[in-house]
Amino acid sequence: METNSSLSARISRNTFLRYTLAAISALVACAICAGLQHVSGLAGCYAVLLLAITFSAWYCGVGPTIPAVLICLLGATFGFIPRFGAFAALNLASWVGILVLLAAAVLVVVMGHWRHHENERLLRSQDELEDRVRERTADLDVVNRNLRELSARLMQLQDDERRRIARELHDSVGQTLAALGMNLSLVRNDMERLSGIISAINDSENLVREMSSEVRTISHLLHPPLLDEAGLCSALRWYVDGFSQRSGIQVDLKLPDDFGRLPSELETAIFRVVQESLTNIHRHSSSPVARIRLQQPGDHVVVEIADRGKGIPEEKLQEMASTGTPGVGIRGMRERLRQLGGTLDIESGRSGTVVTVRLPLGKATTQQGLSVVNPTAA
C-alpha cells in the first residue's frame, strides 16, 4: 500500500502524465482486446477494458479517466479493429455489454474519486505530521544544546570554586596555623620551667603541624598549584608520589620526555581523570600496582590507566553498557571529556581494568576548566 500511495502521489503531481497514462492504458486495453476477442469473446474484452478504467481511476483521477472511458466505449462499439458500419451491426447482447461496461466504469470512477480524495487527505495529514515532527526535533535540539551549555557552565563554576577554596585554605587557614605554631613555640620557650605542661605544648605543636600538613594536602588535591605553574607532568608526578605513599600501591608513571604544556582545560581534565581512576583502583580493585601511560600521537592526547585487580563485576559492566548510567565519578569523567570532544573507554576482566582516554588537541576551547570530576568512587 505504501508503494501504491507513493506512485499515486508522484503521478498526481503531473497533469500531463495523468492524462497520458490514462489514454495509454485505454489504448493498450483495446489493443489486447483486438487479439483476445476471438479467444475469450466480448466478456473477456470487457474485463480487460474495466481493468484499464480501474487503473485510470485509481492512479490518474476522475478527469483523465473520462477520456479513457470514452476510448474504451469507442473500442467496444466500433470494434477493437476499426471497421466501417460496425455501429449498425451491433445486436442487443452487444448493447447490454456496453451498458454494463459503462455502469461499471461509472462505479469505478466514483470509487476512484473517493479514494483519490482520501489519499489527498492522508497526504496532507502526513505532511502536517512531518512538519510537527521537524518542529519537535528542532525544539529538542535546542533543549539538548541548552542542557549541554548549562552542564559546561556548572562544571566550570565547580572548578572555579575548587580553585578559590584551595587558595583560601592556603592563604588564610595555612598562615593562621603557621602563626599559631610560632606563638606556641614562644609559649614553650617561656614556660620551660613549668615542666608539667611542656608535654602538652609539644603535643599541641605536633597537632598544629599535622593539621597544617593536612590542610596543605587538601588544598593541593582540590587544585594543585603545580598544575597551573609547572604543567601537567609535574602535577602528575607530585600526585602519584603522594598517592603511592598514602595507599601503598606502586604506580608506574610513564611520561614522554618532550611532552610540553597543553591548554589548561585539557591539563585539568587529564589530571582529574587520573585522580578519579587511581581513587577507584584504591577503593575497588585490590590491585597492588597501577600503570599510567601518557602519549601524544599526532593531534591527540592518549592516557591509559591500568591495574591488575579483580576487575569490574559483570553485572556492573552490563549496567554501564545498557543504561549508560555508571557511578558519579565515571559519569563526571565522561561528561568532562565529552565537552572537550574526547572519549573514555573502559575494558575490564579477570586480569584487571584498563581506562583509555582520547582527547583531540584541536577541540580545546576558551572555557577554562569545563568540568571537575567528583573525586569520589564510581
Secondary structure, DSSP 8 states (H G I E B T S, - for coil): -HHHHHHHHHHHT-HHHHHHHHHHHHHHHHHHHHHHHHHHHHHHHHHHHHHHHHHIIIII-HHHHHHHHHHHHHHHHHTTTT-TTTTTT--HHHHHHHHHHHHHHHHHHHHHHHHHHHHHHHHHHHHHHHHHHHHHHHHHHHHHHHHHHHHHHHHHHHHHHHHHHHHHIIIIIHHHHHHHHHHHHHHHHHTTT-HHHHHHHHHHHHHHHHHHHHHHHHHHHHS-HHHHHT-HHHHHHHHHHHHHHHH--EEEEE--TT-----HHHHHHHHHHHHHHHHHIIIII--SEEEEEEE--TTEEEEEEEE-S----HHHHHHHHHT----HHHHHHHHHHHHTT-EEEEEEETTEEEEEEEEEGGG--SSS-------S--
